[in-house]
Amino acid sequence: MQDLRQPAHHRSRGTSRLAPLFLVLAVLLGLAGGTSTAATDHTAEPTGSAIRVPARAMDAVAAMQPSWNLGNTLDAIPHEENWGNPKVTRDLFTTIREEGFRSVRIPVTWSDHQSATAPYTVDATYMSRVKEVVDWALDEGLYVVLNVHHDSWQWIKKMPADHDGVLARFNSTWAQISRTFRDEPRTLLFESVNEPQFENATAEQKAKLLHELNTSFHKIVRSSGGRNTDRLLVLPTDGCTPSQNFMDDLYTTIKSLNDRHLIATVHYYGWYPFSINIAGGTHYDEVARNDLNDAFARMRDTFVARDIPVYLGEYGLLGYPDHNHPSRVERGEALKYYEHFGHAARLAGVTTALWDPGTWAYLNRETLQWTDPALIAWIKAGWTTRSGTASFDKVFVPKSEPITAKGVTLNLNGTKFRGLWHGKTELVEGRDYTLWDKTRLVLTAGALTRLTGDREYGVNATLQARFSRGLPWQLEVVTSDEPVLSDATGKTDAFTVPTQYKGDVLATMEARYGDGSNAGQTDWTPYQEFNKSFKPDYPNDTIILTPAFLDALREGELVTLTFHFYSGEKLMYHVKKSGDSVTGTRVTPAS
């Protein structure tokens, strides 16, 4: 993934001796996402390897589930710490193993540590650093995937115009990597190139060039001797995209190589509008669910069903989590995605690697603690089971109206509803809530009156819907009213809409000119991108219209904005740009 953002003392290296025991327990508990009972390769592994690698590639990749990415670190440009993460220590991999991961993908960008002309020598100090990090992970009893990462868009993409130069550099890079790691245990895998791309090329040309890179990579590694003669090798589709045509091309390449130690890799970040909250993608709806189901069905049918394992090298949501900015994907909707993702991966028999860009997202690399423990709990639960969810994670109770019964629809996901709790108190069915047709959960007016208390705006109570297995679903009871927008003036580099949120939560924003055409940076949809065109500032009671959005507006034309809130409220607002000045006017609905 092309993401530009981004421990303490070393523990004893002897801690890796725990890994075989963990592996046995994990297999017994079914954490592999598939059987691991096939025959293993009993050839002795070099000292430091804690794992016997199954002989079948399918079983080996199953044993790598779940996986984790050391993102924005050795792939950072130009140096390890330049994208906000600290230098890697052995403790990081100890933590990853203790958290239940069985493998790590270590993305590496070589460009800034390699001569740009023949013989394209990689700096010895950098190669030594990469090997140190890889060996720490291997010594912790983890499988490791090592690759060529952002080089894909730095120089490999130029292959259509500089075929021989790029191929020579690619071959030299892999010759040096292969030589350095030739005697490492087979728990180390090589991935030819991350998200390959080729500029100014047709689809047919791209397929041909990627085939050439993958086959050249295969030849170089296999001819380098040592453990590389039967090392597991990972080959990507164009852009690591799971489209059918790209996977068909990769299948053709893998079959032509006639090598039983090959693995297909793709990435998946969800239905794009939902993944970044654009084009109205505010909910994990049927379209988003179908996109995920279809992607895993294609992986299964194209590769897994033909005995070719799939290592899904990156997954997540492009806009979530990001604790440095307002969350563009609503939390409960994101949890539904991760829950569904884990289930679909297990059904398809695909091993999955969480893309973790570092401290600002999942694992805090300074403290070695999860930034959001509840989120990682949902991801972990998806490795082994399903959890019940609901149509939303909030029930909005208008303060300006008498309290009436309100509810949500449960998504049972094969579970059974076991009750509703407020803290340690179990709510009483019939008095506090009713359950219609096993899925429609309705809180009574009496329960909502008690739970909202003094009816302060915002979250008044958090409930738990519990199910027969998996995690409970958190349901917030929120007191709210229709938000209020106010008139404002400002500049294109700093304009905000005064907003009384009154407990509500901003979902998205539409922008249209008077002729009905779309306004803003994104001209293919009126629904602009969350955090790129607009973003809420709840502490300061404003909605920020970004300079990029305002700069994209036509001079002197009135633009109608429609702000959508998760309660269902919709408010309209006019803005007009004149030079570097901006005026904003609240639109009062016609009576």
N, C-alpha and C positions, 0 to 999 in steps of 0.2 A: 504494500500500500504506500502511496506517496503522501505521507503525512509529515509535515514539518514541525510538529510540536512534540513536544515532549512535553555501604551498609556497615555495617559495623565490622568488628574484628572477625577473622576467619574462624569458623568452627573447625574442630578436628576433622581431617579427611577420613577418619575411621567411621564417620557417621554414614558413609555410603554402604556399610555392611548391612544396614537395615533395609536396603532396597529390595533384596530378594524376598524377604519376609513380606514386605508390603505388596510386592507383585503377586505372590501366591494368594494373599488375602484378598487382593483386589479382584483377581480372576474368579475366586470362589464367590465373591459378592456380585459378580456380573458387571464390573465397571468397564470392561473392555469394549462393550458395545457389540460383542460377537464372540464366538468360540475361540479359545486359545489352546485347545487340547490337541492340535495337530503335532506331528513329529517336529522336533527341533533340530537345528544344526548343531551337532555335538563336537564340531571342530573347536579346539580350545581357543578361547578368546585371549587377547593380550591382557596382562595385568592391568587392573583398573576398571575392567568391564564387569558390571554386576549382573548382566543379563545374558541369557542364552537366547539367541535370535531364532524364532521359528523358521523352518526351512522354506515354507510357502510364504510368498510375499503377502498374500491376503491375510494370513495369520499374524505376520510380523506387524503389518499396519494396524490390525485390530488391537494388538498389544500396545500400540502407541497412543491409544485413546484413554484420556483426553490429552490435548496438546495445548501449548501456550507459546506466544511469540515474544521474543525479546526485542520489541519494536523501538524504533527511534534511538538506537544505541550504536551498535557497530555499523548500522546502515546510515547513521547521521552524517551530514555533510558540513564541514570536511572532517570533523573529529568526533569521537565517542560522546563527549559531553556537550556538543554544540546545540542539541535540540532539547535541552532541559532535563536530562537524566544524569544521575551520578555515574561514575565508572562502576562497571560490574565487579562484584566480588563473589566468591564461592558461596557466601551466605544466601545470596539471591536464589541460587539453584537448590540449596537445602530447603528454603522456604517453599519453592515451587513444588518440590517432591513431597514435602510434608502436607501441602494443600491438596494432594491427590492427583497432580498431573504426572503423566508418564513419559512425556516427551516435550521437547522444546524446539522451536524453529529459531535459528539464529541468523537473521538477515544481515548481510555484509555488503557494504558498498566499497568497492576496491579503487574507484577512479582516482581519488585524491591521494592515494598511497601507491601509485603505479605510474611508471613512465608512459607518456602518451605516444611514444614512438617505439619502434622495434628495438629491443626484444620485449618491450612492455613489462619490465621487471617490477614485481611487487616489492615494496620496501620490506626488508627483512625484519625490522622491528615491529612493523604492523602485522606481518604474517605470524610472528611469534606471539603477539597479543591475541590475535584471533585463535590461535592454537591453545593458548592458556585458558581462554574463556570456554572453548569447546571441551577441553579436557576436564575442567571443573564440572561441567554438566554431565559428561560421561561418567566421571567418578562418583557422581551422586546417584548413579543407576538410572539415568534418563536416556532415552533415545534422543538423538540430536539431528536436526535437518539444517545443513549448511548450504548457503546459496550465493549467487551473484544477484544483487538486489537493485538499487537505484541506478546502476550502470545501464539498466534497460532504457531509461529515458535520457541518460547523459551522453552515451556514445553508441550503444547497440542500435538504437532507433535509426541511426544514420546509414544503416547497412544498404538500403536501396541505392544510395548515391555513392557509397564507398564500400562496396561489397568485400573486396579483398582485404582492405585495411581493417575493417571491423571483424571479419572472420579470423584474421591473423591474431588480433588482440584477444578475442574471445578464446581462441584455442590456446594461446599462451597463458592466459589467466587460469584456465582449467588445468593445463599441464602443471603449473606451479602449485595449485591447490592439491591436485592429485598426488604430486610428489611429496608434499608436506604431510599429507594425512593418509598415505598409502598403507601404513601399518596400524592405523587406529581400528578398534573393534567394529564389527558390522552394525553396532548400534548407532554408528554415524552414517547418515544418509547424505547424498549430494542432490541438490536441486539445480537444474541447469541455469535457469534465469527466471527472475520474478517479473510477472506482468509484462511479458515481451510486447514491444510495439515497434512499428516500422513506419516512418514518416513518408508521405507522398508515394504510397504504394497501393495497388489494387488489392482486393481480397485474395485473389489468386496468387499474387506475388507474395503477400504476407504469409500465406500458408506454405508456400515453397521455401521462403527464407527461414521460417520457424522450424520446418522439417530439417533443413540443412543444419541449423544450430543444434537441434536436439540430437541428430545422428552423429554430428561431429563431437559433441560432448560425450556421447556414449562411447565412441571409438577411443577418444583420448583417455577417459577414465579406465576403461577396460584394459587398454594396452599398457597402463602404468604399473601393473603388477601389484604384488602384496595383496591386501584385503580388497583392493579395488576390482579384482577379477570377478567377484561375486557380490560386491556392495550393492545395496538397494539404491536405485537411482530414480529421481522424481522428475517427471517431464510435464511442462505446463501447456495449456491451450493458449491461443492468442489472447493476450491481456489477462490470462487466468480467468477468462469469462466462461461461464457454464452454458453457453449457447450451443444448440445442437450441432450446427455446422462446424464450430470450432472443436467440439469434442469428437465429431466424426473424423476430422483431420488428424487429431492426436491419436485416435484409435488406429488409424491407418499407419501412422508412424510407429507406434508400439508394436503392432503386428509384424511390420517389416523388419524390425530389429530381432525378432525371434529370441527374446531374452526373458526368462521367467522371473527376473528380479527387477522389473520395472513397475513404476507407480505413476498414476495420472494425478495431476493436481489442478484445482480450480479455486477461486475465491467466491465468497457470497456475502454481500452486505445488505440484503433485503431488497424489497421493492423500492426503487429509487425515490419516488415521491414521499413515501413514508420514512425512508431512512434519513432524509435530511429535512423533512417537513416543508415540502413545496407542492404546488399544484393541488392543494387541498388534502394532502396526505396526513391528516391529523390523527387518524385512527388505524389500528392494525385490523383492517377490514377484510372482506372476502377477497378483494383483488390482491391485497398484500399476501394473504394466506395462500392463495392459489399460485402466486409467483414462486413462493418458497416450495410448495409441494411439487410444482412442475420442475423446478431446478433439481431437486433431489431425485425425482423420477428419472430425469435424463441421465444423471450420474449413475444411478442404479442400472438402467437398461443399457447404457452405452459401455460401461466398464465393469461394474461389480458383477452383473449377471454373466459376464464373459470371463470371470476370474481375473480381472485386472483391478487391483485395489485403488481406492481414491483417498488421497490425503487432501482434505479441504484446508489449504494452507493459511487462510485468513477468513475470519467471520466477525461480525459485529453489526453495528449500525453506524453509518457515516457521521451522524449528528448526535450520538449518544454513547457513553456519557461524556460530558465535558464540564467539569466542575469549575472551570474558569469563566463560564458564560451561562446565561439563562438556558435551561434545558429546552432544546427545540423539539424533542420527542417527549410527549407526556409519559410520566414514569410507568403508570400501569400499562399503557399501550406497549412500551418497550419490554416490560416483563412478559407480556403475552407473546411477543416475538421470540424472546429467548427460550421460553417454555416450549413453544411450538418447534423451534429450531432443533432443540435437543431431541425431541421425539422423532422428527422427520429424519434426522441423521442416523438414529438408531435403527429405524425401519429400513433405511437404504443401505446400512452397513458401511457408513462413511466415517472415517476418523476426522475430527475437527480441531482446528487450532485457533484459539481466541487471539485476535489481534489486540495487543496491549501496547499502546504508544507510550505508556509510562506514568509517571507520578500524578499527572493531572487527570488520569482516567481510572484505571482499575487498581493496579498494585502500586502503592507508594514505594518507590525504590529507595527512599531515604529511611523510612520507618519499617519497611517490609510488612506493612499492614494493608489490608484492602481499604481503599478509599470509601467504598460503599459495601459493607459486609452483607446487607440484605440482597443487593444485586448479585453478588457473586454466589450467594446461597441459591438463588433461582437458577443461575447458570449450572451450578454443580448438581442440583436436583435433576435437571434435564439430562444428565449423563445416564441416569438409571431409571427414572420413573416419570409419570405425568403428574401435573398438579392442576387443580381446578382454578379457574379464573372467573371473570365476570365481564359484562358489557362495558363497564367503566369502574374506576376505583374511587369515585366520589359520588355522593348524593347531595345535590344542592337544595337547600331549604331557604326560600326567599324570606327575608326578614320583614318585608313590607306587607306580607300576606299572612292570613291565618295558616297555621301548620296543617298540612294534609299528608296522607300516606304517600310514600315515594319508595321506589326500589330500583333494582337492577336485574338483568337476566344472567343467570349463572351459565358458564361454559364448563360443563362437568368433565369433559375430556376423559371419559371412561371411569370417573370416580363417582362416589355417592356423597351427597351433602350430609354432614354430621352435626351441624349446628352453628350458631352465631354467638360470639363472645365479645364482651366489652371488658378488656382487662382480664381479670380472673373470674368475672361473673358471666355465666351462661344466660343468654337471653331466652325468654320463654316463647315458644311457638304458640300462636293464637293470641297472646297478649302483646308481645313486642314485635312480632313479625308473622307473616304468612308465607307459605311456599305453594305456588300454583304450578301444577304440571311438572313438579320436581325441579323446575329451573327458574321460575319467576319469583324472586325474593323481594318481598315488599315490607318495608318498615312501617309500623302503624304510626298514626298521628301521636298517640300517647308516648310511644318510645322516642320519637323524634323530639317531642316537647321536652322530655326528660334529658335527652342527650345534648340538645342544643343549649340548655341551661339559660344563661343570660343573653344568649343570641348575639354574641360578639361576632363581627365579621371574621370569616376564616374558618379553619378547622376547629370544630368544637369537640369532636370525639373520633376515635379510630376504632373500628370494629374488626373482628377476624371471622371470616367465613371459613370453616374447617371442613375438610373432606376426608374420605376414607384412606387416602394416601397423598403423598406429596406435601407441598407447603400450603399454609393457609393464605387466603386472599385478604389483603388489607383494604378495608372500605372506610373512607373518610366521610364523616358527616360535616358538611360545610354550610355555614350561614352566609348568604350572599344577597345582593340586590343588583339591579341593572347598573353597570358602571356608568360613570359620567365623564364625558370629554369636555374640554374647555378650549376656547379660542387661544391662539398663540401666534407670536412672530419670532423669527430667528433667521439664521444664516444657513447656507447649504452645508457648512462644515459642522453645524451644531444646532439641530432643531429637534425639539421634543414636544409631544402632545400631552398636556396636563391631563392626568387620568386618575379618577377616584375608582379604584378597582372594586371596592366594596365586597371583598372576599372572592371575587371571580378570578379566573385564570385565562390568559390570552392564548388562543389556539392558532390563529392565522390571520392574514390580511390580504384582501383583494385590492387591486388598484386599476382603475379604468379612466380613460379620457371621456370627454363628453360624447364622442362618436361611438363609444362602446369598445374601442380597441384597448388592448392591454397597455398599461403604463409601468415603467420601471425597468430594471435590468433584464428581467425574464419576460420576453415578449411572446412566448408560446403558451403562457397561462396567465390569467389575472392574479392567481394566488402566488404571492411572492415568497421568497425563501426566508424562513425564520433565521434570525441572527445576521443575515446578509443584507436584507432590505429594511428590516424592522426588528425590534426586540423590546420586551418589557423591562422596565426598571421599577420593580415593585417597591423597594425601599424609598425611592424618591417620587413615587406616584406619577410616573410618566411612561409614555411609549416613545422610544427613540426611533426616529427615521434616519437611517444611516446616510452619510455623505454619498456613498455609492448609489443609493437609490435616488436621492435628490438630484445628483448630477445627471442621472439617466432620464430625467423628466424633460419634456419639451418646454421650451421657454414660453411663459405667458399663458399656458393652457391650464384650465381648471381640471384637477384630478380628483375623482371621487374614491375615497378609501372606505372599505367596509371591514371593520374589525370583528372577527368571530371569537367568541368566548366559549369555554368548555361547558358552561351552564346552558348554552343554546342562545344566549343573547347575541344580537348583531347591532353594531352601531356604525353610522356613516359619518364621514368627516371629509371636508374639502381642503385641499392644499393647492397653492399656486406658487410657481417659482418665477421671480423677476430678477435677472442677474444673479447676484449671490444672496438675495433676500428671499425668504419664504414666509408666506402667511398661511395660517391654518384656521379653519372655521368649523365649528360644530354644526352638524345638520340636524335640525329638529324634525322628527317624524311628523307627517301631516296628521292632524287629528281626524 
